[in-house]
């Protein structure tokens, strides 16, 4: 059944960063967590972690899969969904 769900969603995603102050993202499934230093977003292409200072969500429309984040954006990083919740970096080193 999860494969059918993936088939109904497009795998396209756009990230538009304007002057390191505004980030517009398409392909958003859900916002997992956020505070003024990070926003963790579940997207079509994996989990996206946005790091910065004074971050705030200025627009969230899950019907259109869109998110806008404003603030001083320092880093955008994708992580693999399969590695989340499996003990982290140290657990992988000692396997």
C-alpha positions in Angstrom: 0.0 0.0 0.0 2.8 2.6 0.7 4.0 2.2 -3.0 0.5 3.1 -4.2 0.6 6.3 -2.1 4.0 7.2 -3.6 2.6 6.7 -7.1 -0.1 9.3 -6.5 2.3 12.0 -5.4 4.7 13.7 -7.7 8.4 13.5 -6.9 9.2 17.0 -8.0 10.5 19.5 -5.5 11.7 23.1 -5.7 13.7 25.0 -3.2 14.0 28.8 -3.8 16.2 30.7 -1.5 16.1 34.5 -1.7 19.0 36.4 -0.2 19.4 33.8 2.5 16.3 35.4 4.1 13.3 33.6 2.5 13.1 29.9 1.5 10.1 28.6 -0.5 9.7 24.9 -0.7 7.3 22.8 -2.8 6.7 19.0 -2.3 6.1 19.4 1.4 4.2 16.5 3.1 4.4 17.7 6.8 6.3 19.9 9.2 7.7 17.6 11.9 9.1 20.3 14.2 10.2 23.9 14.3 11.7 26.5 16.5 13.6 29.7 15.9 16.8 27.8 15.0 15.6 24.8 12.9 12.7 23.6 10.9 12.3 19.9 10.1 10.2 19.2 7.1 9.0 15.8 5.7 9.1 16.2 1.9 8.6 14.1 -1.3 12.4 13.6 -1.5 13.2 13.0 2.1 13.5 14.9 5.4 14.8 18.4 5.0 16.4 20.2 7.9 16.6 24.0 7.7 19.0 25.6 10.2 19.4 29.3 10.9 18.5 32.1 13.3 15.2 33.8 14.0 13.4 31.3 11.7 9.6 31.5 11.3 7.1 29.8 9.1 5.4 32.5 7.1 3.3 30.3 4.9 2.2 26.6 5.2 -0.3 25.1 2.8 -0.3 21.3 2.9 -3.1 21.1 0.4 -0.7 22.6 -2.2 2.4 21.1 -0.6 4.0 24.6 -0.1 6.0 26.0 2.8 7.8 29.4 3.2 10.4 30.0 5.9 11.8 33.4 6.7 14.8 34.4 8.9 18.5 34.1 8.6 18.9 30.8 6.8 22.3 29.1 7.3 21.9 25.6 6.1 19.5 23.2 4.2 20.2 19.5 4.5 18.4 16.4 3.4 18.5 13.2 5.5 17.5 9.7 4.5 14.2 8.6 6.0 15.5 5.1 6.5 18.3 6.2 8.9 16.0 8.2 11.3 15.3 6.7 14.7 17.9 3.9 14.4 20.3 5.0 17.0 22.1 7.9 15.3 25.7 8.3 14.2 27.4 6.4 17.1 25.1 3.4 16.7 26.1 3.1 13.1 29.8 3.3 13.8 29.7 0.4 16.3 27.7 -2.1 14.2 
